Amino acid sequence: MSDAAFSKSEMMIVAAARELAGQRVCFVGVGLPNIAVNLAQRTVAPELELVYEAGVFGARPARLPLSIGDPTIVTGATAVVSMLELFGYYLQRGLVDVGFLGAAQIDRFGNINTTVIGPYEQPTTRLPGSGGACEIAINARQVFVIMRQSARSFVEAIDFRTSPGNPGGAEQAERIRREGGWLGRGPSVVVTDLGIYHFDDAGEMRLDSLHPGATVEGVRASIGWDVAINASLAETPPPTEAELRLIREELDPGGAYTK
């Protein structure tokens, strides 16, 4: 399949879905995480249990949910409970393997901002806020992030830390998690429209795979720090016809996420 046969957004969604292979329980954020996990459930992780903030565990939506409150998320669900029960009995008991989040800003340590752009007291843009993202970030066993990459979103210092990643680096973050009683190990994967990042021993993002058509120069130009590049940098395999069909015909026929 040629590079021109799919969009950058489709490549990002497919790459993110593939990262969920072998995972069991995933707490789903709205937006891009939503389509990625639903694709994973139809491809590499058919036994994946989807958890939605509204109070649904084990969702198998008949179509792509429009939000966490979309009635379709209860389709075939294992349990439908209150938000209090979902967060207290499932997330805070350590029963969630992956928290899958989006972000407006992210830094090298995987700290996420979804609250404001600019000073908190007088922001230039007020964003939706945390919702359950902070609790997901500290209590899910690991955190995956999917977001489009630009110099405005991948920044040296985020404007507000909504959800912690590895604050201060791996060693300090481990101490903070231990002292705070956090259950999770923090961020492990960041997928963008240019590549796939994992985190090194220092707790910083490292580019491990470059999507077809993307370049290292393009990556460096759209990130706010001197990002680490894996010496054995791989190329992300392009989407298959089956993956693209699921996205275009079943999950996002209107192109809300992919155009």
Solvent accessible surface area in square Angstrom, and as a share of the most:
residue,aa,sasa,rsa
1,M,104,0.47
2,S,72,0.46
3,D,79,0.41
4,A,100,0.78
5,A,40,0.31
6,F,21,0.09
7,S,41,0.27
8,K,116,0.49
9,S,13,0.08
10,E,9,0.04
11,M,2,0.01
12,M,0,0.00
13,I,0,0.00
14,V,0,0.00
15,A,1,0.01
16,A,0,0.00
17,A,2,0.01
18,R,58,0.21
19,E,47,0.21
20,L,0,0.00
21,A,56,0.43
22,G,77,0.74
23,Q,42,0.19
24,R,118,0.43
25,V,16,0.09
26,C,0,0.00
27,F,0,0.00
28,V,1,0.01
29,G,14,0.13
30,V,88,0.50
31,G,28,0.27
32,L,21,0.10
33,P,1,0.01
34,N,2,0.01
35,I,0,0.00
36,A,0,0.00
37,V,0,0.00
38,N,0,0.00
39,L,1,0.00
40,A,0,0.00
41,Q,12,0.05
42,R,61,0.22
43,T,45,0.26
44,V,58,0.33
45,A,6,0.05
46,P,72,0.46
47,E,118,0.53
48,L,0,0.00
49,E,34,0.15
50,L,0,0.00
51,V,0,0.00
52,Y,0,0.00
53,E,27,0.12
54,A,41,0.32
55,G,0,0.00
56,V,4,0.02
57,F,26,0.11
58,G,2,0.02
59,A,0,0.00
60,R,103,0.38
61,P,6,0.04
62,A,77,0.60
63,R,108,0.40
64,L,15,0.07
65,P,0,0.00
66,L,147,0.73
67,S,49,0.32
68,I,43,0.22
69,G,54,0.52
70,D,10,0.05
71,P,107,0.67
72,T,14,0.08
73,I,4,0.02
74,V,71,0.41
75,T,56,0.32
76,G,61,0.59
77,A,27,0.21
78,T,98,0.57
79,A,24,0.19
80,V,95,0.54
81,V,42,0.24
82,S,55,0.36
83,M,95,0.42
84,L,148,0.74
85,E,62,0.28
86,L,0,0.00
87,F,26,0.11
88,G,26,0.25
89,Y,130,0.50
90,Y,43,0.16
91,L,0,0.00
92,Q,91,0.40
93,R,163,0.59
94,G,10,0.10
95,L,69,0.34
96,V,0,0.00
97,D,21,0.11
98,V,0,0.00
99,G,0,0.00
100,F,1,0.00
101,L,7,0.03
102,G,25,0.24
103,A,24,0.19
104,A,34,0.26
105,Q,11,0.05
106,I,0,0.00
107,D,13,0.07
108,R,52,0.19
109,F,46,0.19
110,G,2,0.02
111,N,7,0.04
112,I,5,0.03
113,N,0,0.00
114,T,23,0.14
115,T,17,0.10
116,V,0,0.00
117,I,52,0.26
118,G,16,0.15
119,P,88,0.55
120,Y,106,0.40
121,E,144,0.65
122,Q,151,0.67
123,P,33,0.21
124,T,111,0.64
125,T,64,0.37
126,R,149,0.54
127,L,40,0.20
128,P,135,0.85
129,G,22,0.21
130,S,41,0.26
131,G,63,0.60
132,G,3,0.03
133,A,15,0.12
134,C,39,0.24
135,E,62,0.28
136,I,4,0.02
137,A,5,0.04
138,I,30,0.15
139,N,13,0.07
140,A,0,0.00
141,R,105,0.38
142,Q,29,0.13
143,V,5,0.03
144,F,6,0.02
145,V,0,0.00
146,I,1,0.01
147,M,7,0.03
148,R,103,0.38
149,Q,16,0.07
150,S,43,0.28
151,A,60,0.46
152,R,211,0.77
153,S,14,0.09
154,F,0,0.00
155,V,21,0.12
156,E,99,0.44
157,A,75,0.58
158,I,30,0.15
159,D,63,0.32
160,F,72,0.30
161,R,132,0.48
162,T,12,0.07
163,S,0,0.00
164,P,17,0.11
165,G,2,0.02
166,N,10,0.05
167,P,5,0.03
168,G,52,0.50
169,G,8,0.07
170,A,32,0.25
171,E,153,0.68
172,Q,81,0.36
173,A,0,0.00
174,E,108,0.49
175,R,98,0.36
176,I,42,0.21
177,R,29,0.11
178,R,157,0.57
179,E,122,0.55
180,G,49,0.47
181,G,54,0.52
182,W,64,0.22
183,L,86,0.43
184,G,6,0.05
185,R,159,0.58
186,G,2,0.02
187,P,11,0.07
188,S,31,0.20
189,V,7,0.04
190,V,0,0.00
191,V,2,0.01
192,T,0,0.00
193,D,18,0.09
194,L,23,0.11
195,G,0,0.00
196,I,13,0.07
197,Y,0,0.00
198,H,53,0.24
199,F,33,0.14
200,D,43,0.22
201,D,145,0.75
202,A,57,0.44
203,G,3,0.03
204,E,44,0.20
205,M,1,0.00
206,R,64,0.23
207,L,0,0.00
208,D,20,0.10
209,S,13,0.08
210,L,25,0.12
211,H,4,0.02
212,P,20,0.12
213,G,71,0.68
214,A,20,0.15
215,T,69,0.40
216,V,41,0.24
217,E,128,0.57
218,G,31,0.30
219,V,0,0.00
220,R,110,0.40
221,A,82,0.64
222,S,19,0.12
223,I,12,0.06
224,G,36,0.35
225,W,19,0.07
226,D,122,0.63
227,V,4,0.02
228,A,43,0.34
229,I,47,0.24
230,N,43,0.22
231,A,111,0.86
232,S,92,0.60
233,L,54,0.27
234,A,54,0.42
235,E,122,0.54
236,T,4,0.02
237,P,85,0.53
238,P,49,0.31
239,P,2,0.01
240,T,69,0.40
241,E,133,0.60
242,A,61,0.47
243,E,16,0.07
244,L,8,0.04
245,R,117,0.43
246,L,16,0.08
247,I,0,0.00
248,R,107,0.39
249,E,117,0.52
250,E,70,0.32
251,L,6,0.03
252,D,10,0.05
253,P,96,0.60
254,G,65,0.63
255,G,7,0.07
256,A,88,0.68
257,Y,39,0.15
258,T,12,0.07
259,K,199,0.84
